[in-house]
Amino acid sequence: MPSILNDKHFHDENAAYAFVEARVWPNGPVCPHCGGTERISKMGGTSTRIGAYKCYQCRKPFTVKVGTVFEASHVPLHLWLQAIFLMSSSKKGISSNQLHRTLGVTLKTAWFISHRIREAMRSGDLAPIGGQGGIVEIDETYTGVRESARNRKKRAGGSHKNVVLTLVDRKGSARSFHIGWADKRTILPIVRANLDNEARVVTDDSPIYHNLDREYEHAFVVHSKNQWGRGEIHTNTIEGYYSIFKRGMKGIYQHCSEKHLHRYLSEFDFRYSNRVALGVNDLARADRALKGISGKRLTYR
């Protein structure tokens, strides 16, 4: 069986443009300047850029890269597609150093590519989870070191660490948030904003979640008494998510600054919400990441 990376769009620039165009413009070219779909023609000529079109409504040229995370990038599009596939198919992520060596680009370019792809992976889905009585597990964890705590002596507990709150719907999706503090005032508004009214909630015995009993069907396990599960009442699903997340952050990425943590969370959420257990293989996952490139341009600034 030939390697997936032998596919033409991973090596040929014309094929790469055609591959991206088919996903960004499924009904034909759309001018990113005026939104027009008529009177658009592909530009010819030996000196014309690959994939260049001209809109004869606003008289401006464009390519499929305009208005996406690829805009203004000098990296060949087929290398972008290789990077998207590698990040989408690597369960715990792939470091910028590894991308730098694999793609043959500079480390700075590899770092920027990876952050743009994480931005493409950000779903922005605001629909509540746990509908029709679905079970949602909620927990928080600690990772890295807060910027404000870097120059002071580390204390016991997690006061010097970044806090991550995650909601995992057992039917599939995960949503993670980088929050300031693990307290009721911070966590409960996020939980309410993301939970369906019919959701059934499972947490640990933290007092943070005690008030959820008034609004949702809520059960919890008492970890302090070595109670890990009672039938469907357990937090094993979210613990599994955190297991992958922490192994990725410690073993692959090793260091993540506080200001970029939300993008790494988007990456892990994306892969978890589009995993093989839900019928999404590596190719389909990369395809879904590619469809998220529009309207998410990032600059170094």
ABEGO torsion letter per residue (X at the ends): XBBAAABAAAABAAAAAAAAAAAABAAEBBBAAAGBABGBBBBBEAABBBGBBBBAAAGBBBBAABGBAABGBABBAAAAAAAAAAAAABAAEBBAAAAAAAAGBBAAAAAAAAAAAAAAABAGBABBBGBGGBBBBBBBBBBEBBAAAAABBBBBEAAABBBBBBBBBAAGBBBBBBBABBBAAAAAAAAAAABBAABBBBBBABAAAAAAAAABBBBBBBAAAGBABBEABBAAAAAAAAAAAAAAAAAAAGBBBAAAAAAAAAAAAAAAABBAAAGBBAAAAAAAAAAAABGABBBAX
